[in-house]
Amino acid sequence: MASEVSKGVIFVFCFSIMWMGVGIVQLPMFYPLVALEKGVPGIYIGLVLSLRPLTGIIFTPIINRYIILLGLEQSILIGGLIYSCCFISFAFVTLIDGVDWFITVSFLIQIFTGIAQTTLTIGEQCLLLRYSEKGEREKNLGKFRVASGLGGMISPILGSVMYACGGFIAAFMSVGVGYLFICPWIFFKL
């Protein structure tokens, strides 16, 4: 029985990290197109693209310290909901007219996305290890990493199809809404 629970949890975490991989790759694919169209200088585009990983680096020690106090399951749920909302919000950044507002909103969304992504990755890896049998931990972490790479691999295909169907809004909305459906699935699987 415990093995079946473990396999189910590992599957949803792998699916989660795969979908995050889709989102991670979509930003550098499509954001520069819209930003250049809006007249955003290249330096700001680079800063927006680097802000999510930078935020993750800065907030990792803080998240590591407080994630247990909040609870891993609750942290994953909250992080997932924030991640979803960030991508849904990013879908509508194209509707902002002024360059300054466009850059400011992009920065804010990236900061929250970085915090959410870091929370999800830390929480899911902790629970992945908790639910894994001792002899299976390394193999399960390997599956987790492979799933992340798989998300990055399918992102250009999925993103291009969504971009062709509905532009920037559809590409980012698909990631946000997709993860919105994943959140309760993960939470109830735990």
C-alpha positions as CSV (number, residue, x, y, z in Angstrom):
1,M,0.0,0.0,0.0
2,A,2.7,2.5,0.9
3,S,4.5,1.7,-2.3
4,E,1.4,2.6,-4.3
5,V,1.0,5.9,-2.4
6,S,4.7,6.6,-3.1
7,K,4.3,5.9,-6.8
8,G,1.3,8.2,-7.0
9,V,3.0,11.0,-5.2
10,I,6.1,10.7,-7.3
11,F,4.0,10.7,-10.5
12,V,2.2,13.9,-9.6
13,F,5.4,15.6,-8.5
14,C,7.0,14.6,-11.8
15,F,4.0,15.9,-13.7
16,S,4.2,19.2,-11.7
17,I,7.9,19.8,-12.3
18,M,7.4,18.9,-16.0
19,W,4.7,21.6,-16.2
20,M,7.0,24.1,-14.4
21,G,9.6,23.2,-17.0
22,V,7.2,24.2,-19.7
23,G,6.7,27.6,-18.1
24,I,10.4,28.2,-17.5
25,V,11.2,27.8,-21.2
26,Q,8.2,29.8,-22.5
27,L,9.3,33.1,-21.0
28,P,12.6,33.5,-22.9
29,M,10.8,32.2,-26.0
30,F,8.0,34.8,-26.2
31,Y,8.6,37.6,-23.7
32,P,11.3,39.3,-25.8
33,L,9.0,39.4,-28.8
34,V,6.3,41.4,-26.9
35,A,8.8,43.5,-25.0
36,L,10.6,44.6,-28.2
37,E,7.2,45.4,-29.8
38,K,6.5,47.6,-26.7
39,G,9.8,49.4,-27.1
40,V,11.5,47.9,-24.0
41,P,15.3,48.3,-24.1
42,G,17.2,45.1,-24.3
43,I,18.9,45.5,-20.9
44,Y,15.5,45.5,-19.2
45,I,14.4,42.4,-21.2
46,G,17.6,40.6,-19.9
47,L,16.9,41.8,-16.3
48,V,13.3,40.5,-16.5
49,L,14.5,37.1,-17.8
50,S,17.1,36.8,-15.1
51,L,14.9,38.0,-12.2
52,R,13.1,34.6,-11.6
53,P,16.3,32.6,-11.0
54,L,17.9,35.4,-9.1
55,T,14.8,35.6,-6.8
56,G,15.1,31.8,-6.3
57,I,18.7,32.1,-5.2
58,I,17.9,34.9,-2.8
59,F,14.8,33.3,-1.3
60,T,16.0,29.7,-1.0
61,P,17.5,30.1,2.5
62,I,14.3,31.9,3.7
63,I,12.0,29.3,2.2
64,N,14.2,26.5,3.6
65,R,13.9,28.0,7.0
66,Y,10.1,28.6,7.1
67,I,8.6,25.9,4.8
68,I,8.5,23.3,7.6
69,L,6.7,25.8,9.9
70,L,3.9,26.3,7.3
71,G,3.9,22.7,6.4
72,L,5.2,21.1,3.2
73,E,1.8,20.2,1.8
74,Q,0.3,23.7,2.4
75,S,3.5,25.4,1.0
76,I,3.2,23.4,-2.2
77,L,-0.5,24.3,-2.6
78,I,0.1,28.0,-1.9
79,G,3.2,28.0,-4.2
80,G,1.3,26.3,-6.9
81,L,-1.6,28.8,-6.7
82,I,0.8,31.7,-6.8
83,Y,2.7,30.1,-9.8
84,S,-0.6,29.7,-11.6
85,C,-1.7,33.3,-10.9
86,C,1.7,34.6,-12.1
87,F,1.4,33.0,-15.5
88,I,-2.2,34.0,-15.9
89,S,-1.1,37.6,-15.0
90,F,1.8,37.4,-17.4
91,A,-0.7,36.5,-20.2
92,F,-2.3,39.9,-19.9
93,V,1.0,42.0,-19.6
94,T,0.6,42.6,-23.3
95,L,-2.4,44.8,-22.6
96,I,-0.3,47.3,-20.7
97,D,0.5,50.4,-22.8
98,G,3.3,52.3,-21.1
99,V,6.8,50.9,-21.2
100,D,7.5,51.8,-17.5
101,W,4.4,50.0,-16.3
102,F,5.1,47.1,-18.6
103,I,8.6,46.7,-17.1
104,T,7.4,47.2,-13.5
105,V,4.6,44.7,-13.8
106,S,7.0,42.2,-15.5
107,F,9.5,42.6,-12.7
108,L,6.8,42.1,-10.0
109,I,5.4,39.0,-11.7
110,Q,8.9,37.5,-12.1
111,I,9.7,38.0,-8.4
112,F,6.5,36.2,-7.3
113,T,7.1,33.5,-9.9
114,G,10.6,32.9,-8.6
115,I,9.4,32.6,-5.0
116,A,6.6,30.2,-6.0
117,Q,8.8,28.1,-8.2
118,T,11.4,27.8,-5.5
119,T,8.8,26.9,-2.9
120,L,7.4,24.2,-5.2
121,T,10.7,22.7,-6.0
122,I,11.9,22.6,-2.4
123,G,8.6,21.3,-1.0
124,E,8.2,18.7,-3.7
125,Q,11.7,17.4,-3.4
126,C,11.4,17.2,0.4
127,L,8.1,15.2,0.1
128,L,9.5,13.1,-2.7
129,L,12.2,12.0,-0.4
130,R,9.8,11.5,2.5
131,Y,7.4,9.3,0.4
132,S,10.2,7.4,-1.3
133,E,11.5,4.1,0.1
134,K,15.1,4.3,1.2
135,G,16.5,2.3,-1.7
136,E,14.4,4.3,-4.2
137,R,15.3,7.9,-3.3
138,E,18.1,8.5,-5.8
139,K,16.0,6.9,-8.6
140,N,13.0,9.0,-7.7
141,L,15.1,12.2,-7.7
142,G,16.4,11.2,-11.1
143,K,12.8,10.8,-12.4
144,F,12.0,14.3,-10.9
145,R,15.0,15.8,-12.8
146,V,14.1,14.0,-16.0
147,A,10.5,15.3,-15.8
148,S,11.9,18.8,-15.5
149,G,14.0,18.4,-18.6
150,L,11.0,16.8,-20.4
151,G,9.0,19.9,-19.7
152,G,11.7,22.1,-21.2
153,M,11.8,19.8,-24.2
154,I,8.1,19.9,-25.0
155,S,7.7,23.6,-24.1
156,P,8.8,24.9,-27.6
157,I,6.3,22.6,-29.3
158,L,3.4,23.3,-27.0
159,G,4.2,27.0,-26.7
160,S,4.5,27.5,-30.4
161,V,1.1,25.8,-31.0
162,M,-0.5,28.0,-28.3
163,Y,1.2,31.1,-29.7
164,A,0.0,30.3,-33.2
165,C,-3.5,29.8,-31.9
166,G,-3.8,32.8,-29.6
167,G,-0.5,34.7,-29.4
168,F,1.3,35.6,-26.2
169,I,-1.9,35.4,-24.1
170,A,-2.7,31.9,-25.1
171,A,0.9,30.7,-24.5
172,F,1.0,32.0,-21.0
173,M,-2.6,31.3,-20.1
174,S,-2.1,27.6,-21.0
175,V,0.7,27.3,-18.5
176,G,-1.2,29.2,-15.7
177,V,-4.5,27.4,-16.2
178,G,-2.8,24.1,-16.6
179,Y,-1.0,24.5,-13.3
180,L,-4.2,25.7,-11.7
181,F,-5.7,22.3,-12.5
182,I,-2.5,20.5,-11.2
183,C,-2.6,22.2,-7.8
184,P,-5.6,20.5,-6.3
185,W,-4.6,17.2,-7.9
186,I,-1.2,17.3,-6.0
187,F,-2.8,18.4,-2.8
188,F,-5.4,15.7,-2.7
189,K,-2.9,13.1,-3.8
190,L,-0.9,13.9,-0.7
